[in-house]
């Protein structure tokens, strides 16, 4: 497996693969890979002839007060995981390679970015859309793989691909959890032992809300209130949001009807974690 930070080298390699009639999958990441990322790579390897994993801590999706500098990085460990998973190429560019001097173009989405994480991180999804658009143009994959833990991001990427006519199939992959239920995240490494235990309140509240809906509760506020009560019982937890929205348009709804996303963001100490569940009411 090859690792490069060069846009030109990635493009040349992909062109050679496509001349051979090979399909290409892309797994965009910010590195510090875990089993959740591996599940994306595993699926990409299964469904494509060649797989590119991008590892890039994207500076333009971080606000000035966020954790850009402290975000965990371990490219050697990441390379080992990608190799063992069967990836073909790691694209690990520098910020200067992705955003050379004079860079002045951004991809901005209007509607789907206003709720959930977009409320408290107003510049975040502009950075995500810009870097993902660049990765799509650099790699030109047939398929790209994203985790469903970042459900709002996944909805935004799907909308962007449709709006901008990218000829790429977007694949959402299920949340991967620790044995005790906590959704896997690179930011879990920030947690102390006490905070790690407290963080279980996220998956507990998700399980509570999901069971309520599966048992027939359809009032969104009733579910929200119960989940907030569960989270607030943990002294180390501070709620950013608990929201129920249409899973495609990311607009708030009052009733569980159709395809629904219930999403939470919670601070455990200084660490902001997210989790969610999606239900299709018509299939329950």
C-alpha positions in Angstrom: 0.0 0.0 0.0 1.2 3.5 -0.9 1.0 6.7 1.2 1.3 10.1 -0.4 0.5 13.8 0.3 0.5 14.8 -3.3 -2.7 15.7 -5.2 -0.9 15.0 -8.5 0.2 11.5 -7.4 -3.3 10.5 -6.2 -4.7 11.7 -9.5 -2.1 9.8 -11.5 -2.7 6.6 -9.6 -6.5 6.7 -9.9 -6.2 7.4 -13.7 -4.0 4.2 -14.0 -6.6 2.2 -12.1 -9.4 3.5 -14.2 -7.6 2.7 -17.4 -7.6 -0.9 -16.2 -11.3 -0.7 -15.7 -11.1 -0.8 -11.9 -13.6 0.8 -9.5 -12.4 3.1 -6.8 -13.8 3.7 -3.3 -13.0 6.7 -1.0 -13.1 6.8 2.8 -12.6 10.4 3.9 -11.2 10.7 7.5 -9.4 13.0 9.8 -7.2 10.1 11.0 -6.6 8.6 14.5 -8.5 5.7 13.1 -10.6 3.2 15.1 -12.9 0.3 14.5 -15.6 2.7 13.2 -13.3 3.9 10.5 -12.2 0.3 9.8 -15.8 -0.7 9.2 -16.0 1.9 6.5 -12.7 0.7 4.9 -13.9 -2.9 5.2 -17.1 -2.1 3.3 -15.2 -0.1 0.7 -12.8 -2.9 0.1 -15.7 -5.3 -0.3 -17.5 -3.1 -2.8 -14.6 -1.7 -4.9 -11.4 -2.9 -6.7 -9.3 -0.2 -5.1 -9.8 2.0 -2.0 -8.3 5.4 -1.1 -8.4 6.5 2.5 -7.8 10.2 3.0 -6.3 11.3 6.3 -6.5 15.0 6.8 -7.3 17.1 9.8 -9.1 19.8 7.9 -8.4 23.2 9.5 -11.2 25.1 7.9 -13.9 23.0 9.6 -12.6 24.1 13.1 -13.6 27.3 14.7 -10.9 29.3 16.5 -11.9 28.0 20.0 -12.1 24.4 18.9 -9.6 21.5 19.1 -7.6 21.8 15.8 -4.2 21.7 17.5 -5.0 19.0 20.1 -7.0 16.7 17.7 -5.3 13.3 18.1 -2.9 12.2 15.3 -1.0 9.0 14.7 -0.2 8.4 11.0 1.9 5.3 11.6 -0.9 3.6 13.5 -3.4 4.7 10.9 -1.2 3.3 8.1 -1.1 -0.1 9.8 -4.9 -0.2 10.2 -5.4 0.8 6.5 -2.9 -1.8 5.4 -4.5 -4.6 7.4 -7.9 -3.6 6.2 -6.8 -3.9 2.6 -6.8 -0.2 1.5 -4.8 0.6 -1.6 -3.7 4.2 -1.0 -3.5 6.7 1.8 -3.8 10.4 0.9 -2.3 12.3 3.7 -1.8 15.9 2.5 -0.6 19.0 4.3 -2.9 22.0 4.8 -0.7 23.8 2.3 -1.3 21.1 -0.3 -5.0 21.3 0.1 -5.2 25.1 0.6 -2.3 26.7 -1.3 -1.5 30.4 -1.0 -4.4 32.5 -2.4 -7.1 29.8 -1.9 -10.4 31.6 -1.9 -13.2 29.2 -2.8 -15.7 27.7 -0.4 -18.7 25.4 -0.8 -21.6 26.7 1.3 -24.9 24.9 1.9 -27.9 26.8 3.2 -30.8 24.8 4.6 -29.4 21.5 6.1 -26.7 23.2 8.1 -29.0 25.4 10.3 -30.0 22.9 12.9 -28.2 20.5 15.2 -24.4 20.9 15.1 -24.8 23.8 12.7 -26.4 26.0 15.4 -23.3 25.9 17.7 -20.7 25.3 15.0 -21.8 27.7 12.3 -18.7 27.5 10.2 -18.2 23.7 10.5 -20.2 22.4 7.6 -18.8 25.0 5.1 -15.4 23.5 5.9 -16.7 20.0 5.5 -18.4 20.6 2.2 -15.3 22.4 0.8 -12.9 19.7 1.8 -15.1 16.8 0.7 -15.7 18.5 -2.7 -12.0 18.8 -3.1 -11.5 15.2 -2.2 -14.2 14.1 -4.7 -12.5 16.1 -7.4 -9.0 14.8 -6.5 -9.9 11.1 -6.2 -12.9 10.9 -8.5 -14.2 7.8 -6.7 -17.1 5.7 -7.8 -18.3 5.4 -4.2 -17.6 7.3 -1.0 -18.2 6.0 2.6 -19.4 8.0 5.6 -20.4 6.9 9.1 -24.0 7.3 10.2 -22.8 8.6 13.6 -22.4 12.0 11.8 -25.9 11.8 10.5 -26.3 15.5 9.7 -23.0 15.4 7.8 -24.1 12.4 5.9 -27.4 14.1 4.9 -25.4 17.2 3.9 -23.0 15.3 1.7 -25.8 13.4 0.0 -27.6 16.8 -0.7 -24.3 18.4 -2.0 -23.7 15.4 -4.3 -27.2 15.7 -5.8 -27.1 19.5 -6.1 -23.6 19.7 -7.7 -24.0 16.6 -9.9 -21.1 14.6 -8.5 -21.1 11.2 -10.2 -20.5 9.4 -6.9 -22.5 7.0 -4.9 -22.6 7.9 -1.2 -22.7 5.0 1.2 -23.8 5.5 4.8 -22.4 2.9 7.3 -23.8 2.0 10.7 -22.5 3.4 14.0 -19.9 1.2 15.6 -20.0 1.1 19.4 -17.7 0.0 22.3 -18.8 -3.1 24.2 -20.5 -0.8 26.8 -22.5 1.1 24.1 -20.4 4.3 23.7 -20.2 5.3 20.1 -16.6 5.1 18.9 -15.0 8.5 18.3 -11.4 9.8 18.0 -12.4 12.3 20.7 -13.1 9.6 23.2 -9.4 9.7 23.9 -9.8 13.1 25.5 -11.9 11.6 28.3 -10.5 10.8 31.8 -11.5 7.5 33.4 -14.4 9.2 35.3 -15.5 11.1 32.2 -15.4 7.9 30.1 -17.8 6.3 32.5 -20.0 9.4 32.5 -20.1 9.4 28.7 -22.2 6.3 28.8 -25.2 8.6 29.4 -25.2 9.3 25.7 -25.9 5.8 24.6 -28.2 5.2 27.5 -30.4 8.2 26.5 -30.3 7.0 22.8 -31.5 3.6 23.9 -34.2 5.1 26.0 -35.5 7.3 23.2 -35.4 4.5 20.6 -37.3 2.2 22.9 -40.0 4.8 23.6 -40.5 5.2 19.8 -40.5 1.5 19.2 -43.1 1.1 22.0 -45.4 3.6 20.2 -44.5 7.1 21.5 -45.0 9.6 18.6 -44.7 12.9 20.4 -41.3 14.3 19.7 -41.2 16.6 22.8 -42.1 13.7 25.1 -39.1 11.8 23.8 -36.8 14.8 24.0 -37.9 15.5 27.6 -37.2 11.9 28.7 -33.8 11.9 27.0 -32.8 15.2 28.5 -33.9 14.0 32.0 -31.7 10.9 31.5 -28.7 13.0 30.4 -29.1 15.6 33.1 -28.9 13.0 35.8 -25.2 12.7 35.0 -23.3 15.5 36.8 -20.5 15.6 34.3 -22.8 16.0 31.3 -23.9 19.3 29.8 -26.5 19.2 27.0 -25.7 21.0 23.7 -28.9 19.7 22.1 -31.4 16.9 22.0 -33.4 17.3 18.7 -35.9 15.4 16.6 -35.7 16.3 12.9 -36.7 14.9 9.5 -33.7 12.7 8.6 -33.5 14.1 5.0 -34.2 17.8 5.4 -32.8 18.2 8.9 -35.8 20.3 9.9 -37.4 20.0 13.4 -40.6 18.0 13.6 -43.2 17.6 16.4 -44.3 14.1 15.6 -42.5 10.9 14.7 -43.7 10.3 11.2 -41.8 8.9 8.2 -38.0 8.9 8.3 -36.8 10.5 11.5 -33.5 11.4 13.1 -33.1 11.8 16.8 -29.7 13.4 17.5 -27.9 14.6 20.6 -24.7 16.5 21.3 -23.4 16.5 24.9 -20.3 17.9 26.6 -18.7 15.5 29.0 -16.3 17.8 30.8 -14.8 19.8 27.9 -15.3 17.0 25.3 -18.2 17.3 22.9 -19.7 14.0 21.8 -22.5 13.1 19.5 -24.9 10.2 19.0 -28.2 9.5 17.3 -30.8 7.0 16.2 -32.8 6.9 13.0 -36.2 5.3 12.6 -38.5 4.8 9.6 -41.8 4.9 11.3 -43.5 3.2 8.3 -41.5 0.1 8.9 -41.9 -0.3 12.7 
